[in-house]
């Protein structure tokens, strides 16, 4: 989960939007902590307010607070760069800035699974020139990869049908127009 992976050409505004999208995925899509933050975290609430709401919650363990606090520090660094009109860091600095991402994925997925929610594996899909999925690759937490021929854009092979129906609907705008042999990365519901 972050909403996408930071790239070398991303500007500060895009990185800040990625932070916001990552919080929205955790709270709205994963229903983090059983929806405890759903009323406070929305598409219009300021990202630092979102993070403060979550960090100050008694529902978080110290480890969880530490992860969200790292995310808050990264957000503040990006906001300061934005205010000064500077470019985002690159290379190792960018990796350090987003070091919280994998741990956030782990804690939000574990929370969702504990409540019985289906959490898809990370997925990458290779798209053909015609916009059709040529191959889907599913990545497990141990570094294993499962390869599937064909498929539908955004649909996770082997996932429950209800999940895939919702996934296809949620991803249709993203996948429209994709097709020039590009690769789509992410399991957008997870």
C-alpha positions in Angstrom: 0.0 0.0 0.0 1.2 3.2 -0.6 -1.3 4.3 -3.2 1.6 4.1 -5.6 5.4 3.9 -5.3 7.3 7.2 -5.4 9.1 7.7 -8.7 12.1 9.8 -9.6 10.1 12.4 -11.6 7.3 13.0 -9.0 6.9 16.5 -7.8 6.2 17.4 -4.2 2.4 18.0 -4.8 2.2 14.5 -6.2 4.0 13.0 -3.3 1.8 14.8 -0.8 -1.3 13.5 -2.7 0.2 10.0 -2.5 0.4 10.4 1.3 -3.2 11.4 1.4 -4.3 8.5 -0.8 -2.4 6.1 1.3 -4.2 7.2 4.4 -7.5 7.0 2.6 -6.8 3.4 1.5 -5.9 2.4 5.1 -9.0 4.1 6.7 -11.7 3.9 4.0 -10.8 0.8 2.0 -9.1 -1.4 4.7 -11.5 0.0 7.4 -8.5 0.3 9.7 -9.3 -0.3 13.3 -12.8 -1.2 12.4 -13.7 2.2 11.0 -12.6 4.2 14.1 -11.3 7.0 11.9 -13.7 6.9 9.0 -15.7 9.9 10.2 -12.6 12.1 10.7 -10.6 11.1 7.6 -12.0 12.1 4.3 -10.9 13.2 0.9 -11.2 16.9 2.1 -9.6 16.6 5.6 -6.0 17.9 5.8 -3.5 15.1 5.8 -1.7 16.3 9.0 -5.1 16.4 10.8 -5.7 12.8 9.6 -2.4 11.7 10.9 -2.8 13.5 14.2 -6.3 11.8 14.7 -4.8 8.4 14.1 -1.6 8.9 16.1 -3.5 10.3 19.1 -5.9 7.4 19.2 -5.8 5.0 22.1 -6.4 2.1 19.7 -2.9 2.1 18.4 0.0 0.1 19.8 3.3 1.9 20.2 4.6 0.2 17.1 1.6 1.5 15.1 2.0 5.0 16.5 5.7 5.0 15.5 4.8 4.0 11.9 2.2 6.8 11.5 4.6 9.2 13.2 7.2 8.4 10.6 4.6 9.1 7.9 3.8 12.4 9.6 7.5 13.4 9.7 7.7 12.6 6.0 4.7 14.7 5.3 6.1 17.7 7.2 9.4 17.4 5.3 7.5 17.4 2.0 5.3 20.3 3.0 8.4 22.3 4.0 10.0 21.5 0.6 6.7 22.6 -1.1 6.6 25.9 0.8 10.2 26.7 -0.3 9.5 25.7 -3.9 12.1 22.9 -3.8 12.2 19.6 -5.6 11.7 16.3 -3.7 14.7 14.3 -2.6 16.0 11.5 -4.8 17.7 8.1 -4.4 18.4 7.1 -0.9 16.8 10.1 0.6 13.5 9.2 -1.1 13.7 5.6 0.2 14.4 6.9 3.7 11.5 9.4 3.4 9.1 6.5 2.6 10.6 3.8 4.9 7.3 3.6 6.7 5.4 2.3 3.7 6.0 -1.4 4.0 5.3 -1.5 7.7 2.1 0.5 7.2 1.0 -2.1 4.6 1.7 -4.9 7.1 -0.2 -3.4 10.0 -3.2 -2.3 8.0 -3.4 -5.7 6.2 -3.0 -7.6 9.5 -5.8 -5.5 11.0 -8.1 -6.1 8.1 -7.4 -9.9 8.1 -8.0 -10.1 11.8 -11.5 -8.7 11.2 -12.0 -11.3 8.4 -11.6 -8.9 5.5 -10.0 -10.2 2.3 -6.7 -8.5 1.6 -5.3 -9.1 -1.9 -1.6 -9.7 -2.6 0.3 -7.1 -4.5 -0.3 -7.5 -8.2 1.4 -6.4 -11.3 -0.3 -6.7 -14.7 1.4 -6.5 -18.1 -0.9 -4.8 -20.6 -0.9 -5.5 -24.4 -1.2 -2.9 -27.1 -4.9 -3.7 -27.3 -5.5 -2.8 -23.6 -5.9 -6.5 -22.6 -4.1 -8.1 -19.7 -1.4 -10.3 -21.1 -0.1 -11.6 -17.7 -0.8 -11.0 -14.1 1.8 -11.5 -11.4 0.9 -11.9 -7.7 3.6 -11.2 -5.1 3.5 -12.8 -1.6 5.1 -11.4 1.5 8.0 -13.9 1.3 9.1 -12.7 -2.2 7.3 -15.4 -4.1 5.7 -14.7 -7.4 2.7 -16.5 -9.0 2.2 -15.9 -12.8 -1.2 -16.0 -14.4 -1.8 -15.7 -18.2 -4.4 -13.2 -19.3 -7.0 -11.7 -16.9 -9.0 -8.6 -16.6 -7.6 -5.2 -15.7 -7.4 -4.7 -12.0 -9.0 -8.1 -11.2 -6.9 -10.3 -8.8 -6.7 -14.0 -9.9 -8.1 -16.2 -7.2 -9.8 -13.5 -5.2 -13.4 -13.8 -4.1 -15.9 -12.9 -6.8 -17.5 -10.1 -4.8 -14.1 -8.5 -4.2 -13.2 -8.7 -7.9 -16.5 -7.2 -9.0 -15.9 -4.2 -6.7 -12.3 -4.1 -7.8 -13.2 -4.0 -11.5 -15.6 -1.1 -10.8 -13.2 0.8 -8.7 -10.3 0.4 -11.2 -12.2 1.0 -14.5 -11.3 4.7 -14.7 -7.6 3.9 -13.9 -7.4 1.2 -16.5 -9.3 3.0 -19.3 -6.8 4.0 -22.0 -4.0 1.8 -20.7 -2.7 -0.4 -23.4 0.6 0.6 -25.0 2.5 -2.3 -23.5 2.7 -0.6 -20.1 2.7 -2.4 -16.8 0.2 -1.6 -14.1 1.4 -2.2 -10.6 -0.6 -2.5 -7.4 -3.6 -4.3 -6.0 -5.7 -1.2 -5.7 -8.0 -2.6 -3.0 -4.9 -3.6 -1.1 
